Amino acid sequence: MRNVLRVLSGLAVPVLAAAVITAGAPGFGAYKVKQGDTLSHIADQYGTSVRRLVALNNLPGNGNAIYAGELLKVPTPGTAAKPAQPAKRSQLGRVTYVVKSGDTISGIAKRFKCSQANLLAANALKPGDHIYAGKPLQVPVKIRPKARTDNTFAGRTYADHVVAQANRNRAILKKRKLPTRAHMRSLIVTTSKRYGVDPELALAVSWQESGWKQRVVSPANAVGAMQVIPSTGKFASQIVGRDLDLLKPADNVTAGVVLLSRLTGAAKLDIAVAGYYQGLGGVKKNGMYADTKLYVKNILRIKAQLERGWDPLR
């Protein structure tokens, strides 16, 4: 679950965890988010802070998520010109090349796009030294650092501090003895009945989100069997009147079920399910995204199967 909650006029409404802002004020420009961007990296590019970008764009969830293609309002020195893209850092590595008949130092250097001086130095050779077929050479080449993959989920890239917290939560849960999936299923059913939520709906959501496993944590720091993010946990805590610890199975299920209770009370079933994934405010404002439509279809299919007696644990 990737929705974030904002309180408007006394009513807690789930909203999409990013807003599309068109910048036009003097001293500000518009930056279009690219795949792989993080809010901290964009802040560095424009000489500002994550906190200021969150405030300028009114981003929910302290900027937990930004979406490829969205426009962010960014400070510029008097114009809306795009900043120079930071140079991609690379480092030198080496590959082994076996000399073939007719090869020359200059030819090999050109082929691997390295300087003759670096090629000679890597092999302790001097200009004019002879090379022969079959001789192995160490060739200096530029190696680009691998792109991060632990900060992206479902096509969305999350801020470094969010991913760091998710990693910490994952490490904590890894060390804990947690209930079996059968136990989690029973817990979801009991909690759903307590809060007036269709048990098959809650079970379907949890099965889609985590397979009824409490140990799951996404890069968005969605935690546990119900995949609840911290801001939703705080929202649910206010409703139940106590602090919920999302790392604890019973509290995690309570938070997810409480959100489902509010969503199903505010919208028809398909919109409510979409709201669990995309945020109800985001669905009402932008409609369902393609991945949201697929999510809703899967949830309703799983729910129908459960109602017919399907047990995925058999």
Secondary structure, 3 states (H helix, E strand, C coil): CCCEEEEECCEEEEECCCCCCCCCCCCEEEEECCCCCCHHHHHHHCCCCHHHHHHHHCCHHHHCEEECCCEEEEECCCCCCCCCCCCCCCEEEEEEEECCCCCCHHHHHHHCCCCHHHHHHHCCCCCCCCCCCCCEEEEEEEECCCCCCCCEECCEEECHHHHHHHHHHHHHHHHCCCCCHHHHHHHHHHHHHHCCCCHHHHHHHHHHHHCCCCCCECCCCCECCCCECHHHHHHHHHHHCCCCCCCCHHHHHHHHHHHHHHHHHHCCHHHHHHHHHHCHHHHHHHCCCHHHHHHHHHHHHHHHHHHCCCCCCC
